[in-house]
Amino acid sequence: MDERPSSVDDHNVDLLASALEALSTNDPVSVLPPQAHTPPAPLHLSISPVTTPRRGRKFYSVTIGKRCGVFDKWSYAKTLVDGVSKATFTGFKVYDDAVKDYFEAKAAGLVRVVRDPGDELIYGPLSKAVM
C-alpha cells in the first residue's frame, strides 16, 4: 500500500529528490526547476515625466518635518508636518520648482528633521529622512 498523500505525484517526488540532492552538493541554482532559469520578457512602459502638468496636481517641498524632501501627495506631506513645531512646507504646481526650493533651503542649512520617540517605526530610519 502506497503511504504517500494522493496529492503527491511521481513528478513532484522526482523534483523533490533532485532538489535535496542539489542542496547536499551546495548548488542552489540546480534546485530551481528549468523554467525558472529563463529570463523574464522585457517590460515596455510608457512613463510621462514628473514635470508633466496635471490639473490640480501639486508638489510639496517639506523642509522642516518628520521627513524632508519633495512629495506629490498632500495627504502624506501633511502627516510629515502635523504636530511639528515650526514645520515648513510649500506647495508648487511644477515638480522642478519644488525641487529647487528644497535644495536651496538645504544649501542654506534650513532643512531639519524633527522626530518624536517611535517615529522611526512610522517614517523610517533617521538616516533616510532627508532627501
DSSP file with accessible surface (Angstrom, degrees, kcal/mol):
  #  RESIDUE AA STRUCTURE BP1 BP2  ACC     N-H-->O    O-->H-N    N-H-->O    O-->H-N    TCO  KAPPA ALPHA  PHI   PSI    X-CA   Y-CA   Z-CA
    1    1 A M              0   0  221      0, 0.0     2,-0.4     0, 0.0     0, 0.0   0.000 360.0 360.0 360.0 132.1    0.0    0.0    0.0
    2    2 A D        -     0   0  108      1,-0.1     0, 0.0     2,-0.1     0, 0.0  -0.633 360.0-167.1 -78.7 125.5    1.3    3.4   -1.0
    3    3 A E        +     0   0  182     -2,-0.4    -1,-0.1     2,-0.1     3,-0.1   0.390  51.2 110.7 -97.2   4.8    1.5    5.7    2.1
    4    4 A R  S    S-     0   0   95      1,-0.1    -2,-0.1     2,-0.1     0, 0.0  -0.523  79.7-100.8 -75.6 146.8    2.1    9.0    0.1
    5    5 A P    >   -     0   0   83      0, 0.0     3,-1.7     0, 0.0    -1,-0.1  -0.298  31.9-115.1 -61.4 152.1   -0.8   11.5    0.1
    6    6 A S  T 3  S+     0   0  132      1,-0.3    -2,-0.1    -3,-0.1    -3,-0.0   0.730 112.2  65.2 -65.2 -20.0   -2.8   11.4   -3.1
    7    7 A S  T 3  S+     0   0   97      2,-0.0     2,-0.7     1,-0.0    -1,-0.3   0.624  84.5  85.7 -78.9 -10.9   -1.7   15.0   -4.0
    8    8 A V    <   -     0   0   51     -3,-1.7     2,-0.2     4,-0.1    -4,-0.1  -0.806  61.8-176.1 -93.8 116.8    2.0   13.9   -4.4
    9    9 A D     >  -     0   0   84     -2,-0.7     4,-2.0     1,-0.1     5,-0.2  -0.592  41.7 -98.8-105.5 174.2    2.7   12.5   -7.9
   10   10 A D  H  > S+     0   0  103      1,-0.2     4,-2.7     2,-0.2     5,-0.2   0.857 120.7  57.5 -62.0 -34.9    5.9   11.0   -9.2
   11   11 A H  H  > S+     0   0  124      1,-0.2     4,-2.5     2,-0.2    -1,-0.2   0.934 108.3  46.2 -61.8 -45.6    6.9   14.3  -10.9
   12   12 A N  H  > S+     0   0   74      2,-0.2     4,-2.5     1,-0.2    -1,-0.2   0.883 111.8  51.8 -64.7 -36.8    6.8   16.1   -7.6
   13   13 A V  H  X S+     0   0   49     -4,-2.0     4,-2.6     2,-0.2    -2,-0.2   0.936 111.5  46.8 -64.5 -44.5    8.7   13.3   -5.9
   14   14 A D  H  X S+     0   0  105     -4,-2.7     4,-2.5     2,-0.2    -2,-0.2   0.910 112.6  50.1 -63.0 -42.0   11.4   13.4   -8.6
   15   15 A L  H  X S+     0   0   63     -4,-2.5     4,-2.2     2,-0.2    -2,-0.2   0.929 112.3  47.1 -63.0 -43.8   11.6   17.2   -8.3
   16   16 A L  H  X S+     0   0  108     -4,-2.5     4,-2.6     2,-0.2     5,-0.2   0.921 111.1  51.8 -64.7 -41.4   12.0   17.0   -4.5
   17   17 A A  H  X S+     0   0   57     -4,-2.6     4,-2.2     1,-0.2    -2,-0.2   0.929 111.3  46.5 -63.0 -42.5   14.6   14.3   -4.8
   18   18 A S  H  X S+     0   0   54     -4,-2.5     4,-2.5     1,-0.2    -1,-0.2   0.876 111.5  52.5 -69.4 -33.4   16.7   16.4   -7.2
   19   19 A A  H  X S+     0   0   19     -4,-2.2     4,-2.4     2,-0.2    -2,-0.2   0.930 109.9  47.9 -66.2 -43.5   16.3   19.4   -5.0
   20   20 A L  H  X S+     0   0  104     -4,-2.6     4,-1.9     2,-0.2    -2,-0.2   0.905 112.1  50.0 -63.4 -38.5   17.5   17.5   -2.0
   21   21 A E  H  X S+     0   0  137     -4,-2.2     4,-1.1    -5,-0.2    -2,-0.2   0.929 110.7  49.4 -65.2 -42.7   20.5   16.2   -4.0
   22   22 A A  H  <>S+     0   0    6     -4,-2.5     5,-2.3     1,-0.2     3,-0.5   0.899 109.5  52.2 -65.1 -38.5   21.4   19.7   -5.2
   23   23 A L  H ><5S+     0   0  100     -4,-2.4     3,-1.4     1,-0.2    -1,-0.2   0.883 105.1  55.1 -64.8 -36.3   21.2   21.0   -1.7
   24   24 A S  H 3<5S+     0   0   90     -4,-1.9    -1,-0.2     1,-0.3    -2,-0.2   0.767 110.0  46.6 -69.8 -20.7   23.6   18.3   -0.5
   25   25 A T  T 3<5S-     0   0   88     -4,-1.1    -1,-0.3    -3,-0.5    -2,-0.2   0.296 113.3-119.3 -99.5   7.6   26.1   19.4   -3.1
   26   26 A N  T < 5S+     0   0  145     -3,-1.4    -3,-0.2     1,-0.2    -2,-0.1   0.872  70.7 134.6  57.4  40.8   25.7   23.1   -2.2
   27   27 A D    > < +     0   0   74     -5,-2.3     3,-0.6     1,-0.1     4,-0.4  -0.753  25.8 174.2-118.4  82.9   24.4   24.0   -5.7
   28   28 A P  G >> S+     0   0   90      0, 0.0     3,-0.9     0, 0.0     4,-0.6   0.782  72.8  63.6 -65.1 -24.8   21.4   26.3   -5.1
   29   29 A V  G >4 S+     0   0   87      1,-0.2     3,-1.1     2,-0.2    -2,-0.0   0.911  97.8  54.5 -66.8 -37.6   20.9   27.1   -8.8
   30   30 A S  G <4 S+     0   0   53     -3,-0.6    -1,-0.2     1,-0.2    -8,-0.1   0.627  93.8  72.5 -74.6  -7.2   20.2   23.5   -9.7
   31   31 A V  G <4 S+     0   0   42     -3,-0.9    -1,-0.2    -4,-0.4    -2,-0.2   0.828  81.9  87.0 -71.5 -29.9   17.4   23.4   -7.1
   32   32 A L  S << S-     0   0   86     -3,-1.1     5,-0.1    -4,-0.6    -3,-0.0  -0.426  89.4-110.4 -73.2 142.3   15.3   25.6   -9.3
   33   33 A P    >   -     0   0   38      0, 0.0     3,-1.8     0, 0.0     4,-0.4  -0.312  36.2-103.7 -65.3 156.9   13.1   23.9  -12.0
   34   34 A P  G >  S+     0   0  102      0, 0.0     3,-1.8     0, 0.0     4,-0.4   0.850 118.4  60.3 -54.8 -37.3   14.2   24.5  -15.6
   35   35 A Q  G >  S+     0   0  135      1,-0.3     3,-0.8     2,-0.2    -3,-0.0   0.763  94.3  65.6 -66.1 -19.2   11.5   27.1  -16.3
   36   36 A A  G <  S+     0   0   54     -3,-1.8    -1,-0.3     1,-0.2    -4,-0.0   0.680  92.2  63.4 -74.9 -14.6   12.9   29.3  -13.5
   37   37 A H  G <  S+     0   0   96     -3,-1.8    -1,-0.2    -4,-0.4    -2,-0.2   0.610  79.0  96.9 -85.5 -13.4   16.2   29.8  -15.5
   38   38 A T  S <  S-     0   0  101     -3,-0.8    -3,-0.0    -4,-0.4     0, 0.0  -0.634  80.3-119.9 -78.8 131.0   14.5   31.6  -18.4
   39   39 A P        -     0   0  112      0, 0.0    -2,-0.1     0, 0.0    -1,-0.1  -0.358  31.8-102.5 -69.0 151.0   14.8   35.4  -18.1
   40   40 A P        -     0   0  122      0, 0.0     3,-0.1     0, 0.0     0, 0.0  -0.321  41.9 -95.3 -69.7 155.3   11.6   37.4  -17.9
   41   41 A A        -     0   0   83      1,-0.1     2,-0.0    -2,-0.0     0, 0.0  -0.400  50.5 -96.7 -66.6 145.8   10.4   39.3  -21.0
   42   42 A P        -     0   0  100      0, 0.0     2,-0.4     0, 0.0    -1,-0.1  -0.353  37.0-121.6 -66.2 146.0   11.4   42.9  -21.1
   43   43 A L        -     0   0  145     -3,-0.1     2,-0.6     2,-0.0     0, 0.0  -0.701  16.4-157.1 -87.8 139.6    8.9   45.4  -19.8
   44   44 A H        +     0   0  171     -2,-0.4     2,-0.4     2,-0.0    -1,-0.0  -0.919  22.6 175.0-117.7 101.6    7.8   48.2  -22.2
   45   45 A L        -     0   0  127     -2,-0.6     2,-0.7     2,-0.0    -2,-0.0  -0.849  28.6-146.0-110.6 146.1    6.5   51.1  -20.1
   46   46 A S        -     0   0  128     -2,-0.4     2,-0.5     2,-0.0    -2,-0.0  -0.936  27.0-179.3-107.5 107.3    5.3   54.4  -21.2
   47   47 A I        -     0   0  138     -2,-0.7     3,-0.1     0, 0.0    -2,-0.0  -0.942  17.4-148.2-114.3 125.6    6.2   56.8  -18.4
   48   48 A S        -     0   0   54     -2,-0.5    -2,-0.0     1,-0.1     0, 0.0  -0.675  33.8-100.9 -87.4 144.5    5.5   60.5  -18.5
   49   49 A P    >   -     0   0   80      0, 0.0     3,-1.8     0, 0.0    -1,-0.1  -0.265  26.2-117.9 -63.6 153.7    7.9   62.8  -16.8
   50   50 A V  T 3  S+     0   0   66      1,-0.3    45,-0.3    -3,-0.1    -2,-0.0   0.787 111.2  66.5 -63.2 -24.7    7.0   64.1  -13.3
   51   51 A T  T 3   +     0   0   55     43,-0.1    -1,-0.3    44,-0.1     3,-0.0   0.511  69.7 120.4 -78.9  -1.8    7.1   67.6  -14.7
   52   52 A T  S <  S-     0   0   50     -3,-1.8     2,-0.1     1,-0.1    43,-0.0  -0.464  71.6-119.0 -62.0 122.5    4.0   66.9  -16.9
   53   53 A P        -     0   0  118      0, 0.0     2,-0.4     0, 0.0    -1,-0.1  -0.442  34.5-175.4 -67.5 134.1    1.4   69.4  -15.7
   54   54 A R    >   -     0   0  123     39,-0.3     3,-1.9     3,-0.2     2,-0.1  -0.995  35.9 -97.8-128.9 139.4   -1.7   67.8  -14.4
   55   55 A R  T 3  S-     0   0  251     -2,-0.4     3,-0.1     1,-0.3     0, 0.0  -0.313 105.3  -1.1 -58.8 125.9   -4.8   69.6  -13.4
   56   56 A G  T 3  S+     0   0   77      1,-0.2     2,-0.3    -2,-0.1    -1,-0.3   0.382  95.5 135.3  79.4  -5.5   -4.9   70.1   -9.6
   57   57 A R    <   -     0   0   56     -3,-1.9     2,-0.3    36,-0.1    -1,-0.2  -0.603  29.6-179.5 -81.4 136.3   -1.6   68.2   -9.0
   58   58 A K        -     0   0   87     14,-0.3     2,-0.4    -2,-0.3    35,-0.2  -0.904  20.1-143.5-130.9 161.1    0.8   69.8   -6.6
   59   59 A F  E     -A   92   0A   5     33,-2.9    33,-2.9    -2,-0.3     2,-0.5  -0.960  16.4-145.3-124.0 142.8    4.2   69.0   -5.2
   60   60 A Y  E     -AB  91  71A  33     11,-3.4    11,-2.4    -2,-0.4     2,-0.7  -0.942   4.8-155.9-120.9 123.0    5.2   69.8   -1.7
   61   61 A S  E     -AB  90  70A   0     29,-2.7    29,-1.6    -2,-0.5     2,-0.6  -0.868  14.6-167.7 -93.9 111.0    8.7   70.8   -0.5
   62   62 A V  E     +AB  89  69A   0      7,-3.1     7,-1.6    -2,-0.7    27,-0.2  -0.918  18.2 164.1-103.7 116.3    9.0   69.9    3.2
   63   63 A T  E    S+     0   0A   8     25,-2.4    49,-2.7    -2,-0.6     2,-0.4   0.644  72.2  33.0-108.2 -21.1   12.0   71.5    4.8
   64   64 A I  E    S+Ac  88 112A  22     24,-1.6    24,-1.4    47,-0.2    -1,-0.3  -0.951  93.2  88.4-133.8 114.1   11.1   71.1    8.5
   65   65 A G  E    S- c   0 113A   0     47,-1.6    49,-2.0    -2,-0.4    16,-0.2  -0.973  91.0 -65.3-177.6-171.4    9.2   67.9    9.3
   66   66 A K  S    S+     0   0   13     14,-2.8     2,-0.3    -2,-0.3    15,-0.1   0.768 126.0  12.4 -71.9 -26.5    9.3   64.3   10.3
   67   67 A R  S    S-     0   0   77     13,-0.2     2,-0.4    10,-0.1    -1,-0.2  -0.969  80.9-145.6-139.6 150.9   10.9   63.6    6.8
   68   68 A C  B     +d  130   0B   3     61,-3.5    63,-1.2    -2,-0.3     2,-0.3  -0.945  47.5  71.1-124.7 141.6   12.2   66.2    4.4
   69   69 A G  E    S-B   62   0A   1     -7,-1.6    -7,-3.1    -2,-0.4     2,-0.5  -0.984  82.2 -46.4 156.2-158.1   12.1   66.3    0.7
   70   70 A V  E     -B   61   0A  20     -2,-0.3     2,-0.3    -9,-0.2    -9,-0.2  -0.943  52.4-178.3-114.2 128.8    9.7   66.7   -2.2
   71   71 A F  E     -B   60   0A  29    -11,-2.4   -11,-3.4    -2,-0.5    -2,-0.0  -0.921  24.8-152.5-128.7 150.7    6.4   64.8   -2.1
   72   72 A D  S    S+     0   0   67     -2,-0.3     2,-0.5   -13,-0.2   -14,-0.3   0.358  76.7  69.1-108.3   7.6    3.5   64.6   -4.6
   73   73 A K     >  -     0   0  120      1,-0.1     4,-2.5   -13,-0.1     3,-0.5  -0.973  59.6-158.6-128.9 120.8    0.6   63.8   -2.2
   74   74 A W  H  > S+     0   0   90     -2,-0.5     4,-3.1     1,-0.2     5,-0.3   0.884  93.5  63.5 -62.5 -36.6   -0.7   66.3    0.3
   75   75 A S  H  > S+     0   0   88      1,-0.2     4,-0.9     2,-0.2    -1,-0.2   0.888 111.4  37.2 -58.1 -36.5   -2.2   63.6    2.4
   76   76 A Y  H  > S+     0   0   76     -3,-0.5     4,-1.1     2,-0.2     3,-0.4   0.921 115.3  52.2 -79.9 -45.7    1.3   62.2    3.0
   77   77 A A  H >X S+     0   0    0     -4,-2.5     4,-0.9     1,-0.2     3,-0.6   0.891 105.2  58.2 -58.2 -36.7    3.1   65.6    3.3
   78   78 A K  H >X S+     0   0   84     -4,-3.1     4,-2.2     1,-0.3     3,-0.8   0.896 101.8  53.6 -61.9 -39.3    0.5   66.6    5.9
   79   79 A T  H 3< S+     0   0   53     -4,-0.9    -1,-0.3    -3,-0.4    -2,-0.2   0.795 105.2  56.5 -65.9 -25.7    1.5   63.7    8.1
   80   80 A L  H << S+     0   0    0     -4,-1.1   -14,-2.8    -3,-0.6    -1,-0.2   0.703 117.3  31.6 -77.7 -21.5    5.1   64.8    7.9
   81   81 A V  H X< S+     0   0    9     -4,-0.9     3,-1.9    -3,-0.8     6,-0.2   0.625  88.5 110.1-112.1 -18.1    4.3   68.3    9.3
   82   82 A D  T 3< S+     0   0   80     -4,-2.2     3,-0.1     1,-0.3   -16,-0.1  -0.383  92.9   7.7 -61.6 129.3    1.4   67.8   11.6
   83   83 A G  T 3  S+     0   0   79      1,-0.2     2,-0.6    -2,-0.1    -1,-0.3   0.489  96.8 126.9  80.0   2.4    2.4   68.3   15.2
   84   84 A V    X   -     0   0   13     -3,-1.9     3,-1.6   -20,-0.1    -1,-0.2  -0.846  62.9-125.1 -97.2 120.2    5.9   69.6   14.3
   85   85 A S  T 3  S+     0   0   93     -2,-0.6    -3,-0.0     1,-0.3    -1,-0.0  -0.432  92.7   0.9 -64.3 129.6    6.7   72.9   15.9
   86   86 A K  T 3  S-     0   0  167     -2,-0.2    -1,-0.3     1,-0.2    -5,-0.0   0.791  88.6-178.3  61.0  31.6    7.7   75.5   13.2
   87   87 A A    <   -     0   0   30     -3,-1.6     2,-0.4    -6,-0.2   -22,-0.2  -0.308  10.6-153.3 -57.7 143.5    7.1   72.9   10.4
   88   88 A T  E     +A   64   0A  60    -24,-1.4   -25,-2.4     2,-0.0   -24,-1.6  -0.987  27.0 145.1-129.3 127.2    7.9   74.4    7.0
   89   89 A F  E     -A   62   0A  88     -2,-0.4     2,-0.3   -27,-0.2   -27,-0.2  -0.982  22.6-161.9-154.8 154.7    6.5   73.3    3.7
   90   90 A T  E     -A   61   0A  59    -29,-1.6   -29,-2.7    -2,-0.3     2,-0.3  -0.997  15.2-135.1-141.9 139.6    5.4   74.9    0.4
   91   91 A G  E     -A   60   0A  26     -2,-0.3     2,-0.3   -31,-0.2   -31,-0.2  -0.742  22.8-175.2 -95.9 142.3    3.2   73.7   -2.4
   92   92 A F  E     -A   59   0A  43    -33,-2.9   -33,-2.9    -2,-0.3     3,-0.0  -0.974  29.6-145.6-134.4 150.4    4.2   74.0   -6.1
   93   93 A K  S    S+     0   0  173     -2,-0.3     2,-0.4   -35,-0.2   -39,-0.3   0.691  90.8  56.6 -83.9 -21.5    2.4   73.3   -9.4
   94   94 A V  S  > S-     0   0   57      1,-0.1     4,-1.6   -35,-0.1     3,-0.4  -0.953  74.1-144.2-118.3 128.9    5.7   72.3  -11.0
   95   95 A Y  H  > S+     0   0   74     -2,-0.4     4,-2.5   -45,-0.3     5,-0.2   0.903 100.6  56.0 -55.5 -47.5    8.0   69.5   -9.7
   96   96 A D  H  > S+     0   0   93      1,-0.2     4,-2.5     2,-0.2    -1,-0.2   0.857 105.5  52.4 -58.1 -35.7   11.2   71.3  -10.7
   97   97 A D  H  > S+     0   0   82     -3,-0.4     4,-2.4     2,-0.2    -1,-0.2   0.900 109.4  49.0 -66.9 -39.2   10.1   74.4   -8.7
   98   98 A A  H  X S+     0   0    0     -4,-1.6     4,-2.5     2,-0.2    -2,-0.2   0.918 112.3  48.3 -65.4 -42.4    9.6   72.2   -5.6
   99   99 A V  H  X S+     0   0   30     -4,-2.5     4,-2.7     2,-0.2     5,-0.3   0.925 111.0  50.6 -64.1 -43.7   12.9   70.5   -6.0
  100  100 A K  H  X S+     0   0  128     -4,-2.5     4,-2.2    -5,-0.2     5,-0.2   0.937 111.2  48.7 -60.1 -46.2   14.7   73.9   -6.5
  101  101 A D  H  X S+     0   0   48     -4,-2.4     4,-2.1     1,-0.2    -1,-0.2   0.931 112.4  48.8 -58.9 -46.0   13.0   75.3   -3.3
  102  102 A Y  H  X S+     0   0    0     -4,-2.5     4,-2.5     1,-0.2    -2,-0.2   0.945 113.0  45.0 -62.3 -49.1   14.0   72.2   -1.3
  103  103 A F  H  X S+     0   0   89     -4,-2.7     4,-2.5     1,-0.2    -1,-0.2   0.820 110.6  54.5 -71.1 -27.8   17.7   72.2   -2.4
  104  104 A E  H  X S+     0   0  110     -4,-2.2     4,-1.6    -5,-0.3    -1,-0.2   0.928 111.0  46.0 -66.1 -42.6   18.0   75.9   -1.9
  105  105 A A  H  <>S+     0   0   14     -4,-2.1     5,-3.0    -5,-0.2     6,-0.5   0.907 112.9  50.5 -64.8 -40.1   16.8   75.5    1.7
  106  106 A K  H ><5S+     0   0   87     -4,-2.5     3,-1.5     1,-0.2     5,-0.2   0.924 109.1  50.4 -64.3 -43.0   19.1   72.5    2.2
  107  107 A A  H 3<5S+     0   0   92     -4,-2.5    -1,-0.2     1,-0.3    -2,-0.2   0.836 109.4  52.3 -64.2 -30.0   22.1   74.5    0.9
  108  108 A A  T 3<5S-     0   0   67     -4,-1.6    -1,-0.3    -5,-0.2    -2,-0.2   0.428 118.3-113.3 -86.0   1.1   21.2   77.3    3.3
  109  109 A G  T < 5S+     0   0   63     -3,-1.5    -3,-0.2    -4,-0.2    -2,-0.1   0.745  82.0 123.6  76.7  23.7   21.1   74.9    6.2
  110  110 A L      < +     0   0  109     -5,-3.0     2,-0.5    -6,-0.2    -4,-0.2   0.418  38.5 101.6 -98.3   0.4   17.4   75.3    6.7
  111  111 A V        +     0   0   29     -6,-0.5     2,-0.3    -5,-0.2   -47,-0.2  -0.746  46.7 167.2 -89.3 129.1   16.4   71.6    6.4
  112  112 A R  E     -c   64   0A 122    -49,-2.7   -47,-1.6    -2,-0.5     2,-0.5  -0.990  29.0-143.2-147.4 133.2   15.7   69.9    9.7
  113  113 A V  E     -c   65   0A  35     -2,-0.3     2,-0.5   -49,-0.2   -47,-0.2  -0.833  14.9-165.7 -94.9 131.7   14.1   66.6   10.7
  114  114 A V        +     0   0   36    -49,-2.0     2,-0.3    -2,-0.5    -2,-0.0  -0.979  14.0 180.0-120.6 118.2   12.0   66.7   13.9
  115  115 A R        -     0   0   42     -2,-0.5     3,-0.0   -31,-0.0   -49,-0.0  -0.907  20.0-151.2-123.3 148.9   11.1   63.3   15.4
  116  116 A D    >   -     0   0   84     -2,-0.3     3,-2.2     1,-0.1     4,-0.3  -0.745  50.0 -76.3-103.2 160.0    9.2   62.0   18.4
  117  117 A P  T 3  S+     0   0  131      0, 0.0    -1,-0.1     0, 0.0     0, 0.0  -0.313 122.0  22.4 -56.7 133.5   10.1   58.7   20.1
  118  118 A G  T >> S+     0   0   37     -3,-0.0     3,-1.1     1,-0.0     4,-0.6   0.298  85.4 115.4  92.2  -9.3    8.7   55.9   17.9
  119  119 A D  H X>  +     0   0   13     -3,-2.2     4,-3.5     1,-0.2     3,-0.6   0.785  64.7  70.1 -65.3 -24.0    8.6   57.9   14.6
  120  120 A E  H 3> S+     0   0   84     -4,-0.3     4,-1.3     1,-0.2    -1,-0.2   0.863  95.1  55.0 -60.8 -33.3   11.3   55.6   13.1
  121  121 A L  H <4 S+     0   0  160     -3,-1.1    -1,-0.2     2,-0.2    -2,-0.2   0.803 118.9  32.7 -69.3 -27.4    8.7   52.9   13.0
  122  122 A I  H << S+     0   0  118     -4,-0.6    -2,-0.2    -3,-0.6    -1,-0.1   0.879 132.2  26.1 -94.6 -46.2    6.3   55.1   11.0
  123  123 A Y  H  < S-     0   0   35     -4,-3.5    -3,-0.2     1,-0.3    -2,-0.2   0.359 107.3-113.5-105.7   1.4    8.6   57.3    8.9
  124  124 A G     <  -     0   0   24     -4,-1.3    -1,-0.3    -5,-0.4    -2,-0.2  -0.203  57.4 -24.9  90.6 175.9   11.7   55.1    8.6
  125  125 A P    >   -     0   0   67      0, 0.0     3,-1.6     0, 0.0     4,-0.1  -0.251  54.9-123.0 -65.6 149.3   15.2   55.5    9.9
  126  126 A L  G >  S+     0   0   97      1,-0.3     3,-1.8     2,-0.2     4,-0.3   0.846 109.4  67.0 -59.2 -32.1   16.5   59.0   10.6
  127  127 A S  G 3  S+     0   0  108      1,-0.3    -1,-0.3     2,-0.1     3,-0.2   0.734 107.0  40.0 -64.4 -19.9   19.4   58.3    8.2
  128  128 A K  G <  S+     0   0  151     -3,-1.6    -1,-0.3     1,-0.1    -2,-0.2   0.178  88.1  96.6-112.4  17.7   16.9   58.2    5.3
  129  129 A A  S <  S+     0   0    1     -3,-1.8   -61,-3.5   -62,-0.1     2,-0.5   0.555  74.1  66.2 -86.8  -7.7   14.7   61.1    6.5
  130  130 A V  B      d   68   0B  62     -4,-0.3   -61,-0.2    -3,-0.2   -67,-0.0  -0.960 360.0 360.0-120.1 130.4   16.4   63.8    4.3
  131  131 A M              0   0   77    -63,-1.2    -2,-0.1    -2,-0.5   -62,-0.1  -0.425 360.0 360.0 -69.6 360.0   16.3   63.8    0.5
